[in-house]
Amino acid sequence: MSFQSLGLSEALLKAISKKGYTTPSPIQQKAIPPVLEGKDVLASAQTGTGKTAGFTLPLLHILSENPKEKYRPIRALILTPTRELAAQVYANVREYSEFLNLRSAVIFGGVNQKPQVATIRQGIDVLVATPGRLLDLQNQGLLSLKRVEIFVLDEADRMLDMGFLRDIQKVINLMPDKRQNLMFSATFSKDIKKLAHGILNHPVQVEATPENTTVEAITQKVYRVAKGKKTGLIIKLISDGNWKQVLVFTRTKHGANRLCEKMVKSGITAAAIHGNKSQGARTKALAGFKSGRLRVLVATDIAARGLDIPLLPHVINFELPNISEDYVHRIGRTGRAGANGQAISLVSADETSFLKGIEKLIGEKIEVEIIEGFEPDPNASTEPIKPGQNRQRRNKPRNSNSNNSGGNRNSRNRNNKNNSRRRNDRRN
Ligand code: AMP
């Protein structure tokens, strides 16, 4: 199948060919036709499948077909959970609309609102936004969603994880009832289905390659190791293998910082990316990693979500996630665009039950290796780490706000119930 046969306009085909895409990805083949027909779409797709172009291309096509007005109201709203994802989606919108007479903007928290407001004031057709800043500006009367024709909810599952449900509902109430809705989610929990039911109108359901197929393209390995020897082991693996581009996942923001410091001390260029870092610091870290200046990027799950880093050769789980599906998301960062990748997990005794859960989900046993000098502790307890708990800090008083960026969904949801949008802004 070609992009031409999908019925996209010449201006879009030109932009697609400038990007170097020759064939639509499976999610694009499945999602673009129903979106062009004006239907609501519920898509199961995670980052790396080409989902962004899957909704952006037909959306731009529809907007550019309709007569233009001199004063441009916001006609399409793309809502994303994180600032990074918003910035990436916006970059895509800009590229694909290069040869169209459409204007776009991106808004997210953590940065000055003035330039964002100035762009919106000039009139834009497409707005990419995170919920917090969108509602802030709306409350200040600085934007209106009354003319939105197409609404895209990207990474809906992560939106719910981050406690954005009420914000999403508020946003929906600000838009006209008659509109086209597109919802993308990597997973489909009961809550997601409920949300979809509330937003979408007789949606066409489309699915990208099942997650297991992604997993098959990746070499997975587990190193059983004593908890206290993980840092030494990860430094040894990266140094001995002379790995150049490694994404490392930790459960907590503090854990990410600590590990990063130790790597830097042992001569490995590294930066941490998580919710306590300023937007500038995160953008800089990501740019450094992409350019090859940094060998290691240490991230928490939420911070890493949606990062557009193609062809990542190595992903290391410094700690296993306690949600098995997060493991699939993490390792999906490697082996993208058809290239093979290696996913390594350092597993201590207290993570045994997480490993079992992951193996059950992916339907296979992961190869285990033990490195001399980094053996597991035979006396360590196999009792799992409690949700939101960081063993190494358990004696210190815990701030309910800190340290759970890569933590447990339930604890996040519980915490979120009574909290304000500002907290979500800080976390993502
Ligand atoms: P996404 O899942 O939207 O984050 O896209 C993942 C990566 O695939 C991005 O780097 C896109 O630029 C790239 N991509 C999207 N569509 C295609 C395509 N049809 N052919 C090749 N690469 C693509």
Residues whose N, C-alpha, C, O or C-beta is under 5 A from the ligand:
A	BS01	AMP	Y21 T22 T23 P24 S25 Q46 T47 G48 T49 G50 K51 T52 A53 P310
